[in-house]
Amino acid sequence: MCMKENLIYYRTCVCNINYHMVWSVKYRRKILKPEIEEYLQELVQQIAEDKGFTVHLFECGEGDHVHCFVSAPPKLSITAIVKYLKGITGRKLFEHFPEIRNQLWKGELWNHSYYVETIGSVSEENIRRYIEHQSKSY
């Protein structure tokens, strides 16, 4: 895999698939203190490396939610990426910081829902214009 002008080259495809993801702590508890955030960022980078995607940006907001900017190959669905990130980090954070369990019920760190949007280098309008103006000479 190599990156050239935002394109990622794999053996059988070339792509530029990017996601902005946001998810929150259960009950919006403000438990993501600096030391937890630092460990969480390390975990997220490790998971990305193990599972085959790239985390470009990672930030915790207001101590109760996470923003992540990710690039991924087409074989990885967004649901799989979120499942890896929320599932593995939740378990490992409880192991490493058992005191946060006291602020949450039912042994769950993350809220079940999440927000995701795709991010591209070309606008929807430009893509529409490009497709509409393709030559139809066959």
N, C-alpha and C positions, 0 to 999 in steps of 0.2 A: 504494500500500500504506500503510495506517495501522494503528496498534496501539491497541486500546481494551480494557482489562481482560483482557490476555493473549490476546486474539483478534487475528488478523491478517486484514485484509480485502483480498482481491484482487478482480479484475474479476468472476470467475465463482464464487468460493467464499470461505468464511470458515473459518479453521482455527486450530489451536493444536497444532502438531507440534514436539515438542522431543526432542532426543537427548542422552544423555551418552555420550561416546566416549572410549576409552582405547586407546592403542597404544604400543608400546615400540621402543626402539632395538635393532637387530640385536645379538644376543649379550648384551643388557642392559648394553652398555658405557655408562659414566657420562660421556658426552661433552656433555651439554646444560648447559654452563657459562652463567653469567649473560649474557655478551654474545651467545652463540648463542641463548639463550632469548629475549632481547629482539628479535633479528632474526627468529626463528621466529614470535613473536607478531605482528610487523608483517606477515609473509608470510601468516599465517593470516587476518588481518583483510582483507588485500588480496584474497586468493582468495575469501573469502566475499562481498565486495562485487562482485567480477567475476562470480561464478557465481550470485548471487541468494539467498544464505542469510545468516543472522546468527549471529555468534559472541558469546554473552553472557559466557562465562567461558573463560579459557585459562590453564592452569598446567602447568609441568613438575614432575614428582615425582622426587625423589632423583637427578636428573641422567640418568635412563635411560628415562623414559616421559612421556607427555603426556595430560592430561585436557582435554576440550573439551565445553562445553555450548552446543548449537546449536539454533536454530529454523530450520525450512525449509518451503518450500511443498510441497504434495503432488506436484508434478511432478518434484521431485528425490528420487531414491531415496537411502537411506543408503549403499548401496554406491558410488554416484556421488560423494557428498560425501566419503567416506573416500578414494576414489581420487584426487580432486582434492587433498585436503589432504596425503596421504602422498606422492603422486607429484610434485607441484610443489614441495613443501617439500624433499623429498629431493634433487632435482636442484639447486635453488637454494642449499641449504646446502652441498653439495659444491663449487659454483662459488665461493661467498663465503668458505668456510672449508676450503680444500683439505687442511689438516693433519688433519682428522678422518678422511679416507680411510685414513690409516695405521693406525687402530685397528680398521678394518672390512675384511672380505674381500668379494670379488665385486662391489664397487661398489654395495652396497645399504646404505642408512642405516636403514630401518625394517624391523622384523619383518613377515612376511607377514600375520600374524593381527591381529585387533583385537577389542575388546569394545565392545558398544553396548547401551544400554537406552533405551526410550522413557520420557519423563517427561511426566506430565500434571498438570493442576491438580485433577482429579477422580479419586478412587480407583476401582479395579475394582469394589469392593463397591457403591459408589454408582451406578455405571453399570448394574450388574446389577439393583439395586433399581429404578432408574428404568425400565428396559426391561420388567421383570416387572410393573410396576404401571401400564403404559399402558392406557388405556381401549380396550376392544374393541367399542365401539358403532359399527357401520357400517351 
